[in-house]
Amino acid sequence: MSEKYHNACKEAGSLGLSHSAAEKLAKLLLEWTSKNGDTPKEPRLKLRLTHEEIAQMIGTSRETVTRLFADMRKRQILQSKGSTLVIRNTAALRELANHN
């Protein structure tokens, strides 16, 4: 129980100190991929949350999350296949997480 609490606090602190919605979303996606344990070249995430729920987690609007996902797809950072998200360019996602 205390490990879950510690991880939740760490994640909340990381997201709360981020400067932009893009940075917060990138950090969240990277956090989710690191929880899977393995780090393949193109990690895959099964999105079980709606854009609205993700927006609430990072403190922004659903529209912003939808726009950010569209921008990341356009820049070929992400690719979506149904509810599965493929991270095509982990380095670019890390750059978003650290420089926005």
Summary of the structure (lengths in Angstrom):
residues: 100
radius of gyration: 13.0
end to end distance: 33.2
largest distance: 39.9
contacts: 260
relative contact order: 0.18
helix: 61%
strand: 11%
